[in-house]
Amino acid sequence: MEPFLLATAFVVVAGACIAATVQLVREQRASAVLRARNAALTRGIELREQELRHLADVRLPELMESLTNPGADVTGPLHDLAREAPAYDKALRTVLELFAGSAEGVRQRSDQAAKATLRAMMRAVQSLANEQQLAITTMQERHDDPDVLEGLLRIDHMNAQLGRRAQATAVLCGSWPGQQRSASALSDVVRGATSRIRDYLRVNLEGTAGNAVTSRAVEPIVLTLAELLDNAARHSRPDTTVEVNFRPAHNGVAIIIDDAGVAMEAEELQRASELLSGEVSVDVHRLGDPPRIGFAVAGVLAARYGFRVSVDSRSPYGGVRAVVFVPNALLTTAPEARRPEPVPASLPAVAAGPEPGGAPVAPDTPATAGGLPKRTRAAVPRPPAGTDAPDAGERPPPRPARETAAGLGAWQRGTRSGRASTPPDLGGAADDAPFDAPSDAPSTEGERP
């Protein structure tokens, strides 16, 4: 009996041990699973905390910077969230998209508000510049003292530059050029642009073109050329010239501007190409200090009116070459110059002289329809025999402003004297006679050197 009891007890004890062992193994496995799950959850929490801090400290600021600077990069997540936490990765992407959309909306509203304010301010400045120009023109017609006229010519030129700056800023903010002109020859368009920059004496126009620019495109191309010429003059030494040439093409005419200044780097050329294309929206907050609006304005006008502008560093003088390509759609036949009408025999013609009263004009002297004399260039004296002729490549020095003012004053005195001596029945014709200023004197109607 006792052996049986011992065997039974042994079996019971062995079964209990086996059961305990199985239960222990199960518990160990369950504990390992729980520990692994706990480690995964802990890692997930740490990963989310790290990504959240990275989002707030790095990614969102970089995203904000990229909205104002398209060249800036935005850093990605620290971990492979698409594999480790796909749902969390999707949530972060949604946050970034919402933030970018909100920031872009704020930027656009801010840009529109700034442009609206600048546009209104520039309109006021343009209005004041036009009123000032009218006052300057009136003073130029009333005064004939060389000293006074010299000062008026300088003020006239500075007012032209002021008007161009206001006009360019207004165009950049969505306004139109604001001036409608008749079709003008390409040479006159370049001269008009030259008259609106500070260093106009450094611009050298080589050659002529037989085409003219259509009426609607004259002012935009003049403003574009003025900005490019001003940029070329400002970025080159003051003792160098800016060369302007025409190159006819199959489907238009190219106006080429070469300077001898500092060449542009690859990044600068890329940025300039983007602005000149007119395809990118110009942010007025990113124009620099002081603002650089030349390329931006040229791009806006080119896209709006259908001509093209490009720049590169292939100028033969080591500087930058800018090209304005005017297509045939914006070109027309150059307007023919009006021929002077003969002087009526019954009218006493008066020449421009140093004192009121003037002197009789020879019968073959050209005059206007009202009998006013038209000033002609004086013949250049030939050098005495045996002396060396001046080099054909040399250009005469620019005429002093005082000499120009003196000539303009003499012309005005002769004009007033001629009008005073016109018979009453033809006084209206004399008052409506075309304004024929000296060839080297600045014009008082828009483009003024």
C-alpha positions as CSV (number, residue, x, y, z in Angstrom):
1,M,0.0,0.0,0.0
2,E,2.7,2.3,0.8
3,P,4.4,2.0,-2.6
4,F,1.2,2.8,-4.2
5,L,0.8,5.9,-2.1
6,L,4.3,7.0,-2.8
7,A,3.8,6.6,-6.6
8,T,0.6,8.5,-6.4
9,A,2.2,11.3,-4.5
10,F,5.1,11.4,-6.9
11,V,2.7,11.7,-9.9
12,V,0.8,14.5,-8.2
13,V,4.0,16.4,-7.3
14,A,5.3,15.9,-10.9
15,G,2.1,17.1,-12.4
16,A,2.1,20.1,-10.1
17,C,5.7,20.9,-11.1
18,I,4.9,20.6,-14.8
19,A,1.9,22.8,-14.4
20,A,3.9,25.4,-12.5
21,T,6.6,25.2,-15.2
22,V,4.1,25.7,-18.0
23,Q,2.5,28.6,-16.1
24,L,5.9,30.1,-15.5
25,V,6.8,29.9,-19.2
26,R,3.6,31.5,-20.1
27,E,4.1,34.3,-17.7
28,Q,7.6,34.9,-18.9
29,R,6.4,35.0,-22.5
30,A,3.6,37.4,-21.6
31,S,6.0,39.5,-19.6
32,A,8.4,39.7,-22.6
33,V,5.6,40.7,-24.9
34,L,4.5,43.4,-22.4
35,R,8.1,44.6,-22.1
36,A,8.5,44.8,-25.9
37,R,5.2,46.6,-26.2
38,N,6.1,49.0,-23.4
39,A,9.5,49.6,-25.1
40,A,7.7,50.3,-28.4
41,L,5.3,52.7,-26.8
42,T,8.1,54.4,-25.0
43,R,10.1,54.8,-28.2
44,G,6.9,56.0,-30.0
45,I,6.4,58.7,-27.3
46,E,10.0,59.7,-27.5
47,L,9.9,59.8,-31.3
48,R,6.8,61.9,-31.3
49,E,8.3,64.3,-28.8
50,Q,11.5,64.6,-30.8
51,E,9.5,65.2,-34.0
52,L,7.3,67.7,-32.4
53,R,10.2,69.7,-31.0
54,H,11.9,69.4,-34.4
55,L,8.7,70.6,-36.1
56,A,8.4,73.7,-33.9
57,D,12.1,74.6,-33.7
58,V,13.3,73.8,-37.3
59,R,10.8,72.7,-39.9
60,L,8.1,75.4,-39.4
61,P,10.6,78.3,-39.3
62,E,12.3,76.9,-42.4
63,L,8.9,76.6,-44.1
64,M,8.1,80.2,-43.3
65,E,11.5,81.3,-44.7
66,S,10.8,79.3,-47.9
67,L,7.6,81.2,-48.5
68,T,9.6,84.5,-48.7
69,N,12.7,82.9,-50.2
70,P,11.9,80.3,-52.8
71,G,15.5,79.1,-52.8
72,A,15.4,78.0,-49.1
73,D,15.2,74.3,-48.2
74,V,12.8,72.8,-45.7
75,T,14.3,70.0,-43.5
76,G,12.4,66.7,-43.4
77,P,11.5,64.6,-40.3
78,L,14.2,63.1,-38.1
79,H,13.0,59.6,-38.4
80,D,11.3,57.4,-41.0
81,L,7.8,58.2,-39.9
82,A,6.2,56.7,-42.9
83,R,7.4,53.3,-41.6
84,E,7.5,53.8,-37.9
85,A,4.4,56.0,-37.4
86,P,2.5,56.4,-40.6
87,A,-0.6,57.9,-38.9
88,Y,1.6,60.5,-37.0
89,D,3.5,61.3,-40.2
90,K,0.2,62.0,-42.0
91,A,-0.9,64.2,-39.1
92,L,2.3,66.2,-39.3
93,R,2.0,66.7,-43.0
94,T,-1.5,68.0,-42.5
95,V,-0.2,70.5,-39.9
96,L,2.6,71.7,-42.3
97,E,0.1,72.1,-45.2
98,L,-2.3,74.1,-43.0
99,F,0.6,76.3,-41.8
100,A,1.9,76.9,-45.3
101,G,-1.5,77.8,-46.6
102,S,-2.2,80.1,-43.7
103,A,1.2,81.8,-44.0
104,E,0.9,82.1,-47.8
105,G,-2.5,83.7,-47.4
106,V,-1.1,86.2,-44.8
107,R,1.9,87.0,-47.1
108,Q,-0.4,87.6,-50.1
109,R,-2.7,89.8,-48.2
110,S,0.3,91.7,-46.8
111,D,1.8,92.1,-50.3
112,Q,-1.5,93.3,-51.8
113,A,-1.9,95.8,-49.0
114,A,1.6,97.1,-49.4
115,K,1.2,97.3,-53.2
116,A,-2.1,99.2,-52.9
117,T,-0.6,101.7,-50.5
118,L,2.5,102.2,-52.7
119,R,0.3,102.5,-55.8
120,A,-1.8,105.2,-54.2
121,M,1.3,107.0,-52.9
122,M,3.1,106.9,-56.3
123,R,0.0,108.2,-58.1
124,A,0.2,111.2,-55.7
125,V,3.9,111.6,-56.4
126,Q,3.4,111.4,-60.2
127,S,0.6,114.0,-60.0
128,L,2.9,116.3,-58.1
129,A,5.8,115.6,-60.5
130,N,3.5,116.5,-63.5
131,E,2.4,119.7,-61.8
132,Q,6.0,120.5,-61.1
133,Q,7.0,119.8,-64.7
134,L,4.3,122.2,-65.9
135,A,5.6,124.9,-63.5
136,I,9.2,124.3,-64.8
137,T,8.1,124.5,-68.4
138,T,6.3,127.7,-67.7
139,M,9.4,129.2,-66.1
140,Q,11.5,128.0,-69.0
141,E,9.3,129.9,-71.4
142,R,9.2,133.0,-69.3
143,H,12.9,133.3,-68.4
144,D,15.8,133.8,-70.8
145,D,18.6,134.5,-68.4
146,P,21.3,131.8,-69.0
147,D,21.9,131.3,-65.2
148,V,18.2,130.9,-64.5
149,L,17.8,128.5,-67.4
150,E,20.8,126.5,-66.4
151,G,19.2,125.9,-63.0
152,L,15.8,125.1,-64.6
153,L,17.4,122.6,-66.9
154,R,19.0,120.8,-63.9
155,I,15.7,120.8,-62.0
156,D,13.9,119.6,-65.1
157,H,16.2,116.6,-65.4
158,M,15.9,115.7,-61.7
159,N,12.1,116.0,-62.0
160,A,12.3,113.5,-64.9
161,Q,14.2,111.0,-62.8
162,L,11.7,111.5,-59.9
163,G,8.8,110.9,-62.3
164,R,10.5,107.7,-63.6
165,R,11.0,106.3,-60.1
166,A,7.4,106.9,-59.2
167,Q,6.2,105.5,-62.5
168,A,8.3,102.4,-62.2
169,T,7.1,101.7,-58.6
170,A,3.5,102.2,-59.6
171,V,3.8,99.8,-62.5
172,L,5.4,97.2,-60.1
173,C,2.4,97.6,-57.9
174,G,-0.1,96.8,-60.6
175,S,-0.6,100.2,-62.2
176,W,-0.3,101.1,-65.9
177,P,2.4,103.3,-67.3
178,G,-0.1,106.2,-67.4
179,Q,1.1,107.9,-70.6
180,Q,-0.1,107.4,-74.2
181,R,2.3,108.5,-76.9
182,S,2.3,108.4,-80.7
183,A,4.4,105.9,-82.6
184,S,8.0,106.8,-82.3
185,A,11.2,105.8,-84.1
186,L,13.4,103.4,-82.2
187,S,16.2,106.0,-82.0
188,D,13.8,108.4,-80.3
189,V,12.6,105.7,-77.9
190,V,16.2,105.1,-76.8
191,R,16.9,108.9,-76.5
192,G,13.7,109.3,-74.5
193,A,14.8,106.5,-72.1
194,T,18.3,108.1,-71.9
195,S,16.9,111.4,-70.9
196,R,15.4,109.9,-67.7
197,I,18.6,108.7,-66.1
198,R,21.2,110.5,-64.1
199,D,24.2,109.7,-66.2
200,Y,22.6,110.4,-69.5
201,L,25.9,111.8,-70.9
202,R,27.5,108.4,-70.7
203,V,25.0,106.7,-73.0
204,N,26.3,106.3,-76.5
205,L,23.8,105.4,-79.2
206,E,25.4,103.6,-82.2
207,G,23.6,103.5,-85.5
208,T,19.9,103.9,-86.3
209,A,16.9,101.7,-87.0
210,G,14.3,102.3,-89.7
211,N,11.4,101.0,-87.6
212,A,9.2,102.7,-85.1
213,V,7.4,101.4,-82.0
214,T,3.6,101.3,-82.0
215,S,1.8,103.9,-79.9
216,R,0.7,101.5,-77.1
217,A,4.2,100.1,-76.5
218,V,6.3,103.3,-76.7
219,E,6.0,104.3,-73.0
220,P,6.5,100.7,-71.6
221,I,9.6,100.2,-73.8
222,V,10.9,103.7,-72.8
223,L,10.5,102.9,-69.1
224,T,12.1,99.5,-69.5
225,L,15.1,100.9,-71.4
226,A,15.5,103.6,-68.8
227,E,15.7,101.1,-66.0
228,L,18.2,99.0,-67.9
229,L,20.3,102.0,-68.8
230,D,20.3,103.3,-65.3
231,N,21.3,99.9,-64.0
232,A,24.2,99.7,-66.5
233,A,25.4,103.2,-65.6
234,R,25.2,102.7,-61.9
235,H,27.1,99.4,-62.0
236,S,30.0,100.6,-64.1
237,R,32.8,103.2,-63.6
238,P,31.9,106.8,-64.1
239,D,34.6,107.2,-66.8
240,T,33.1,104.5,-69.0
241,T,30.3,104.6,-71.5
242,V,27.2,102.5,-72.0
243,E,26.8,101.4,-75.6
244,V,23.4,101.0,-77.3
245,N,23.0,99.2,-80.6
246,F,20.2,98.0,-82.8
247,R,20.3,94.5,-84.5
248,P,17.5,93.7,-86.9
249,A,16.1,90.2,-86.8
250,H,13.7,88.1,-88.8
251,N,10.8,88.7,-86.5
252,G,11.7,92.0,-84.8
253,V,14.5,94.3,-83.7
254,A,16.9,93.8,-80.7
255,I,18.0,96.8,-78.7
256,I,21.4,95.8,-77.2
257,I,22.9,97.5,-74.1
258,D,26.5,96.8,-73.2
259,D,28.3,98.2,-70.1
260,A,31.9,97.9,-68.9
261,G,30.9,97.3,-65.3
262,V,30.9,94.4,-62.9
263,A,29.8,91.1,-64.3
264,M,26.9,89.2,-62.7
265,E,27.4,85.9,-60.9
266,A,25.5,82.7,-61.9
267,E,23.0,83.1,-59.0
268,E,22.4,86.8,-59.9
269,L,21.8,85.9,-63.5
270,Q,19.3,83.2,-62.5
271,R,17.4,85.6,-60.3
272,A,17.4,88.3,-63.0
273,S,16.1,85.8,-65.5
274,E,13.3,84.9,-63.2
275,L,12.3,88.5,-62.7
276,L,12.7,89.4,-66.4
277,S,10.5,86.5,-67.5
278,G,7.5,88.1,-65.8
279,E,6.3,84.7,-64.7
280,V,7.0,85.0,-61.0
281,S,5.0,87.2,-58.7
282,V,7.2,90.0,-57.3
283,D,7.1,90.5,-53.6
284,V,7.6,94.1,-52.7
285,H,9.0,93.0,-49.3
286,R,11.9,91.2,-51.0
287,L,13.3,94.1,-53.2
288,G,16.2,94.8,-50.9
289,D,17.3,98.0,-49.1
290,P,17.5,100.2,-51.1
291,P,14.9,98.5,-53.3
292,R,16.1,97.1,-56.6
293,I,13.1,97.3,-58.9
294,G,14.7,97.6,-62.4
295,F,14.6,94.0,-63.5
296,A,11.2,93.4,-61.8
297,V,9.6,96.4,-63.6
298,A,11.1,95.3,-66.9
299,G,9.7,91.8,-66.4
300,V,6.2,93.1,-65.6
301,L,6.1,95.4,-68.6
302,A,7.6,92.7,-71.0
303,A,5.0,90.2,-70.0
304,R,2.2,92.7,-70.2
305,Y,3.0,94.1,-73.6
306,G,4.6,91.2,-75.4
307,F,8.3,92.1,-75.8
308,R,11.3,90.2,-74.2
309,V,14.1,91.2,-72.0
310,S,17.2,89.2,-71.1
311,V,20.6,89.8,-69.5
312,D,23.9,87.9,-69.5
313,S,27.6,88.5,-68.8
314,R,28.8,88.3,-72.4
315,S,29.3,92.0,-72.9
316,P,32.4,92.6,-75.1
317,Y,33.6,95.2,-72.5
318,G,33.6,92.7,-69.6
319,G,30.3,93.9,-68.1
320,V,26.7,92.9,-68.6
321,R,24.7,92.8,-71.8
322,A,21.0,93.5,-71.7
323,V,18.8,92.9,-74.7
324,V,15.3,94.2,-75.3
325,F,13.7,92.3,-78.2
326,V,10.8,94.1,-79.8
327,P,8.7,91.8,-82.0
328,N,7.2,92.8,-85.3
329,A,3.8,93.0,-83.7
330,L,5.0,96.1,-81.8
331,L,6.8,97.7,-84.7
332,T,5.5,100.0,-87.5
333,T,6.9,102.2,-90.2
334,A,9.0,105.1,-88.8
335,P,7.0,108.4,-89.1
336,E,8.4,110.7,-91.7
337,A,9.9,114.0,-90.6
338,R,7.8,117.0,-91.5
339,R,9.4,119.3,-94.1
340,P,9.7,123.0,-93.2
341,E,7.3,125.2,-95.0
342,P,8.5,128.3,-96.9
343,V,8.3,131.7,-95.3
344,P,5.4,133.8,-96.6
345,A,6.7,136.8,-98.3
346,S,4.4,139.1,-96.5
347,L,5.6,138.1,-93.0
348,P,8.7,139.5,-91.4
349,A,10.7,136.5,-90.2
350,V,12.9,137.0,-87.1
351,A,15.9,135.0,-86.2
352,A,16.9,134.0,-82.7
353,G,19.4,136.5,-81.5
354,P,21.0,137.7,-78.3
355,E,18.7,140.7,-77.9
356,P,15.0,141.2,-78.5
357,G,14.2,142.3,-82.1
358,G,16.5,139.9,-83.8
359,A,17.6,140.3,-87.4
360,P,16.1,139.7,-90.9
361,V,16.2,136.1,-92.1
362,A,17.5,135.1,-95.5
363,P,14.8,134.1,-98.0
364,D,16.0,130.5,-98.0
365,T,16.0,130.1,-94.2
366,P,13.5,127.4,-93.1
367,A,10.7,128.5,-90.9
368,T,7.5,127.2,-89.3
369,A,4.0,127.7,-90.6
370,G,3.6,130.8,-88.4
371,G,6.8,132.4,-89.8
372,L,9.1,131.6,-86.9
373,P,12.6,130.6,-87.9
374,K,13.8,127.1,-87.4
375,R,17.3,126.8,-85.9
376,T,19.8,124.9,-88.0
377,R,23.2,123.5,-87.0
378,A,26.1,125.7,-87.8
379,A,28.6,124.4,-90.3
380,V,31.8,122.9,-88.8
381,P,34.8,124.9,-89.9
382,R,37.4,122.9,-91.8
383,P,40.9,122.8,-90.4
384,P,43.5,125.0,-92.1
385,A,45.6,123.5,-94.8
386,G,48.7,121.6,-93.4
387,T,47.1,120.7,-90.1
388,D,46.0,117.3,-89.0
389,A,42.3,116.6,-89.2
390,P,40.7,115.5,-85.9
391,D,40.2,111.8,-85.5
392,A,36.8,110.7,-86.8
393,G,36.5,108.3,-83.8
394,E,36.8,111.2,-81.2
395,R,33.6,112.8,-80.0
396,P,33.3,116.4,-79.0
397,P,33.0,117.0,-75.3
398,P,29.4,117.5,-74.0
399,R,28.1,121.0,-74.3
400,P,28.1,122.8,-71.0
401,A,24.7,123.4,-69.4
402,R,25.3,127.2,-69.3
403,E,25.9,127.3,-73.1
404,T,22.8,125.2,-73.7
405,A,20.8,127.6,-71.4
406,A,22.2,130.6,-73.2
407,G,21.2,129.2,-76.6
408,L,17.7,128.4,-75.3
409,G,17.4,131.8,-73.9
410,A,18.4,133.4,-77.2
411,W,15.9,131.3,-79.0
412,Q,13.1,132.2,-76.6
413,R,13.9,136.0,-77.0
414,G,13.8,135.6,-80.8
415,T,10.5,133.7,-80.6
416,R,8.8,136.3,-78.4
417,S,10.1,139.0,-80.7
418,G,8.8,137.2,-83.8
419,R,5.4,136.6,-82.3
420,A,5.2,140.2,-81.3
421,S,5.8,141.3,-84.9
422,T,3.3,138.9,-86.4
423,P,0.2,140.7,-88.0
424,P,-3.0,140.3,-85.9
425,D,-4.8,138.3,-88.6
426,L,-2.2,135.6,-88.4
427,G,-1.5,135.7,-84.7
428,G,-3.2,132.4,-84.1
429,A,-1.0,130.6,-86.5
430,A,2.0,132.0,-84.8
431,D,0.8,130.9,-81.4
432,D,0.1,127.4,-82.6
433,A,3.5,127.0,-84.4
434,P,5.4,123.8,-83.5
435,F,7.9,124.0,-80.7
436,D,11.3,123.8,-82.3
437,A,13.9,123.8,-79.5
438,P,17.6,123.8,-80.3
439,S,18.8,120.3,-81.3
440,D,21.0,120.0,-78.3
441,A,18.6,121.5,-75.7
442,P,16.5,119.2,-73.6
443,S,12.9,118.7,-74.6
444,T,10.2,119.9,-72.1
445,E,7.6,117.4,-73.0
446,G,8.3,114.1,-71.2
447,E,11.9,113.1,-72.2
448,R,14.4,115.5,-70.9
449,P,18.2,114.9,-70.9
